């Protein structure tokens, strides 16, 4: 495992794994957002289910820039599929930060990889931040998506309840830790062979 320059095969692998990560996040997130009750828990649920994909990603492509590209690809796909732009922005920013964290441990430190995953897992919260900071723009955005009357109450509660976003951050971080540990458990043999501790 090393931090040499990214090769053509690395870009191919990044494209494949980024697509898998984004599809899993999109499907799980979409299911979570189908009802007003589960709507606020989307980032937490996604963090639980994408941990294994992320851990496998950094194991397969342990090179500087790989996680940044993961964030960029996820951001592009989410934007093209109709998500509010702040979520894509969060994926780009947190993907870059997560990349720096992984690289600081040369992708061999599970602890740093886990911290990086926790950071990247906060990206979906970008879908909720505009409810607080840009309620008018978000309302206009939602109105173009059709009949969302069933979600108006929970969206309004998020916009006026100061503790919901901080609670999402804490809850998502906890779920990301669990998701990352699940990934470590499932990939234990690979990690041991690669010297990831």
KOLLOKE-48182 format. One line per 10 residues: their letters; for each residue x, y negated, z negated of C-alpha. Coordinates in nm, 3 decimals. Layout:
! KOLLOKE-48182
a	X Y Z ~ ...
***
This chain:
! KOLLOKE-48182
xxxxxxxxxx	0.000 0.000 0.000 ~ 0.144 -0.339 0.093 ~ 0.065 -0.693 0.190 ~ 0.202 -0.695 0.543 ~ 0.033 -0.895 0.813 ~ -0.310 -0.785 0.922 ~ -0.302 -0.554 1.222 ~ -0.561 -0.487 1.491 ~ -0.676 -0.172 1.313 ~ -0.719 -0.377 0.995
xxxxxxxxxx	-0.951 -0.620 1.172 ~ -1.153 -0.327 1.305 ~ -1.177 -0.180 0.954 ~ -1.271 -0.519 0.811 ~ -1.546 -0.557 1.065 ~ -1.688 -0.214 0.986 ~ -1.666 -0.243 0.608 ~ -1.790 -0.603 0.607 ~ -2.091 -0.493 0.807 ~ -2.154 -0.206 0.564
xxxxxxxxxx	-2.118 -0.439 0.264 ~ -2.351 -0.698 0.416 ~ -2.613 -0.443 0.524 ~ -2.619 -0.285 0.176 ~ -2.644 -0.629 0.013 ~ -2.909 -0.742 0.262 ~ -3.126 -0.431 0.226 ~ -3.099 -0.410 -0.153 ~ -3.144 -0.785 -0.185 ~ -3.442 -0.781 0.048
xxxxxxxxxx	-3.611 -0.511 -0.155 ~ -3.541 -0.700 -0.478 ~ -3.697 -1.017 -0.337 ~ -4.018 -0.849 -0.221 ~ -4.206 -0.932 -0.541 ~ -4.212 -1.246 -0.760 ~ -4.118 -1.035 -1.065 ~ -3.796 -0.895 -0.914 ~ -3.717 -1.210 -0.711 ~ -3.478 -1.367 -0.970
xxxxxxxxxx	-3.291 -1.039 -1.021 ~ -3.163 -1.005 -0.665 ~ -2.798 -1.103 -0.739 ~ -2.784 -0.861 -1.034 ~ -2.924 -0.568 -0.836 ~ -2.696 -0.634 -0.538 ~ -2.394 -0.646 -0.772 ~ -2.480 -0.299 -0.902 ~ -2.499 -0.141 -0.558 ~ -2.211 -0.303 -0.367
xxxxxxxxxx	-1.934 -0.231 -0.617 ~ -1.832 0.097 -0.455 ~ -1.824 -0.060 -0.108 ~ -1.602 -0.346 -0.230 ~ -1.362 -0.115 -0.417 ~ -1.332 0.109 -0.112 ~ -1.275 -0.202 0.103 ~ -0.979 -0.331 -0.101 ~ -0.840 0.023 -0.119 ~ -0.855 0.067 0.259
xxxxxxxxxx	-0.735 -0.285 0.346 ~ -0.504 -0.403 0.066 ~ -0.382 -0.712 0.245 ~ -0.401 -1.084 0.183 ~ -0.686 -1.239 0.380 ~ -0.901 -0.926 0.394 ~ -1.148 -1.035 0.125 ~ -1.164 -1.387 0.270 ~ -1.267 -1.235 0.603 ~ -1.524 -1.017 0.423
xxxxxxxxxx	-1.678 -1.333 0.278 ~ -1.675 -1.511 0.614 ~ -1.836 -1.221 0.801 ~ -2.102 -1.181 0.531 ~ -2.166 -1.556 0.543 ~ -2.213 -1.555 0.921 ~ -2.446 -1.255 0.919 ~ -2.658 -1.393 0.633 ~ -2.684 -1.733 0.801 ~ -2.785 -1.578 1.133
xxxxxxxxxx	-3.050 -1.367 0.960 ~ -3.218 -1.675 0.818 ~ -3.078 -1.723 0.468 ~ -3.043 -2.074 0.326 ~ -2.700 -2.213 0.416 ~ -2.577 -2.246 0.056 ~ -2.562 -1.870 0.020 ~ -2.327 -1.849 0.317 ~ -2.117 -2.132 0.172 ~ -2.088 -1.944 -0.158
xxxxxxxxxx	-1.970 -1.629 0.023 ~ -1.695 -1.823 0.201 ~ -1.576 -2.001 -0.116 ~ -1.600 -1.705 -0.353 ~ -1.458 -1.470 -0.089 ~ -1.148 -1.690 -0.069 ~ -1.113 -1.705 -0.448 ~ -1.164 -1.328 -0.478 ~ -0.894 -1.276 -0.216 ~ -0.645 -1.480 -0.421
xxxxxxxxxx	-0.728 -1.275 -0.732 ~ -0.680 -0.941 -0.555 ~ -0.356 -1.063 -0.396 ~ -0.221 -1.176 -0.734 ~ -0.226 -0.810 -0.836 ~ -0.109 -0.695 -0.492 ~ -0.443 -0.510 -0.465 ~ -0.306 -0.246 -0.705 ~ -0.455 -0.384 -1.025 ~ -0.804 -0.249 -1.082
xxxxxxxxxx	-0.861 -0.516 -1.346 ~ -0.789 -0.796 -1.100 ~ -0.984 -0.624 -0.824 ~ -1.277 -0.598 -1.064 ~ -1.251 -0.966 -1.157 ~ -1.241 -1.047 -0.786 ~ -1.554 -0.841 -0.731 ~ -1.729 -1.023 -1.015 ~ -1.645 -1.354 -0.845 ~ -1.765 -1.239 -0.502
xxxxxxxxxx	-2.083 -1.100 -0.658 ~ -2.184 -1.450 -0.764 ~ -2.226 -1.547 -0.397 ~ -2.596 -1.445 -0.371 ~ -2.674 -1.699 -0.645 ~ -2.619 -1.951 -0.368 ~ -2.970 -1.860 -0.256 ~ -3.110 -1.999 -0.584 ~ -2.893 -2.305 -0.647 ~ -3.079 -2.521 -0.389
xxxxxxxxxx	-3.402 -2.456 -0.579 ~ -3.245 -2.661 -0.858 ~ -3.025 -2.909 -0.670 ~ -3.221 -2.951 -0.346 ~ -3.583 -2.857 -0.422 ~ -3.732 -3.067 -0.141 ~ -3.501 -2.926 0.127 ~ -3.553 -2.574 -0.002 ~ -3.931 -2.616 -0.002 ~ -3.916 -2.729 0.361
xxxxxxxxxx	-3.695 -2.432 0.445 ~ -3.935 -2.188 0.280 ~ -4.239 -2.344 0.447 ~ -4.091 -2.249 0.784 ~ -4.065 -1.885 0.680 ~ -4.442 -1.838 0.665 ~ -4.675 -1.766 0.374 ~ -4.465 -1.775 0.057 ~ -4.738 -1.895 -0.178 ~ -4.696 -1.588 -0.400
xxxxxxxxxx	-4.341 -1.700 -0.480 ~ -4.415 -2.068 -0.543 ~ -4.455 -2.024 -0.919 ~ -4.126 -1.841 -0.973 ~ -3.941 -2.082 -0.742 ~ -4.079 -2.377 -0.940 ~ -3.980 -2.210 -1.267 ~ -3.627 -2.162 -1.143 ~ -3.608 -2.524 -1.031 ~ -3.710 -2.668 -1.368
xxxxxxxxxx	-3.567 -2.413 -1.613 ~ -3.208 -2.511 -1.692 ~ -3.097 -2.174 -1.829 ~ -3.202 -1.949 -1.540 ~ -2.895 -2.006 -1.319 ~ -2.649 -1.961 -1.611 ~ -2.842 -1.645 -1.707 ~ -2.809 -1.520 -1.349 ~ -2.434 -1.580 -1.362 ~ -2.396 -1.385 -1.687
xxxxxxxxxx	-2.629 -1.105 -1.575 ~ -2.465 -1.074 -1.233 ~ -2.119 -1.060 -1.389 ~ -2.226 -0.779 -1.623 ~ -2.386 -0.586 -1.335 ~ -2.077 -0.642 -1.120 ~ -1.857 -0.493 -1.392 ~ -2.085 -0.190 -1.407 ~ -2.094 -0.164 -1.027 ~ -1.715 -0.191 -1.009
xxxxxxxxxx	-1.668 0.077 -1.273 ~ -1.905 0.304 -1.082 ~ -1.693 0.244 -0.774 ~ -1.378 0.330 -0.968 ~ -1.538 0.651 -1.092 ~ -1.647 0.758 -0.746 ~ -1.311 0.671 -0.591 ~ -1.091 0.792 -0.879 ~ -0.889 1.036 -0.668 ~ -0.814 0.773 -0.403
xxxxxxx	-0.716 0.515 -0.664 ~ -0.482 0.755 -0.842 ~ -0.310 0.842 -0.514 ~ -0.274 0.472 -0.426 ~ -0.140 0.378 -0.767 ~ -0.434 0.151 -0.855 ~ -0.458 0.124 -1.233
***
